[in-house]
Amino acid sequence: MFNAMVVEKDAEGQTHAAVRQIGLDDLPEAEVTVAVEYSTVNYKDGLCLGSGGGLVRKYPHVPGIDFSGTVEASSDARYAPGDKVVLTGWRVGEAHWGGYAQKARVRADWLVPLPEGLSTRSAMAVGTAGFTAMLAVMALEDHGLKDLHGPVLVTGAAGGVGSVATAILAHLGYEVAAVTGRPETEGYLRELGATQIVPRADLAETVKRPLEAESWAGCIDAVGGAMLARVLGQMKYGGSVAAVGLAGGAGLPATVVPFLLRGVNLLGIDSVMQPYDNRVRAWARIARDLPMGKLEAMVQPATLADLPKLGADILKGQVKGRVVVDVNA
């Protein structure tokens, strides 16, 4: 038997999350059993720990969309007992039991080997948020960011994706303008490498003119909604926005003018279904281009028992940086 954070739904449709003991026979069928060492907390995890947010269809359920650990058993030749592995995405923790347990059983196709230079703990300090941030940086680079001059805007900068994106961009030599609605995070963001702090209120108004002054060479946007629409009109000619989140809403009250008159690119970043080769490339870049000291400065340690509160906090935008969950603590 081992510990897991199990979410159950009662007869009235209310969900309840608690640490419980389960066994190997309770795990879903798949090729690889992993002794989980660390997980993390993302926005989706907050949904799955609570009402489910439409992501969880079957209960009881074990959330946790990310985990790292050591292979314990495998019927797939690609992985052997003792191999260190990382998993993000593939709807694990949503449609398939996830990493909020001391053991997990998953498909071999969903795993990647732990990249050289990262520990299982640092991999979960990165997690889906950091993986998404690197995919966004790579997309901006693929669309000419290196050839443009000017700051790169990061919205939702004190959150998980934004924190890692800020650290990576600064390490790569870009000038980073960090948007935050929490003034108390300014020092934290400057430590990560931001050279400019933009109050969220400056970008909160809806679009009044389709084009404003050309301010940003690129943008990683975790907010969406009216803020994304506003940013599109402030991009430099040929600049790109990598859209990674919708904390500010799924709507986009924008015009097509920035695309037609400035050649602005809006790039959608999906981290869930990324092909294996892209995953390996992104994790290798993370190991190379994310300073471990800055990564550690983002980390808030946690245990399985802390998860219900952390899940509620992240949905309210009250989690700064990255949470690393030691499932064995």
Secondary structure by P-SEA (a helix, b strand, c coil): ccccbbbbbccccbbbbbbbbbcccccccccbbbccccccccaaaaaaacccccccccccbbbbccccccccccccccccccccccccccccccccccccccbbbbbccccccccccccaaaaaaacaaaaaaaaaaaaaaaacccccbbbbbbcccccaaaaaaaaaaaaaccbbbbbbccccaaaaaaaacccbbbbccccccccccccccccccccccccccaaaaaaaaaccccbbbbbcccccccccccccccccccbbbbbbbbcccccaaaaaaaaaaaaccccaaaaaaabbbbcccccaaaaaaaaacccccbbbbcccc
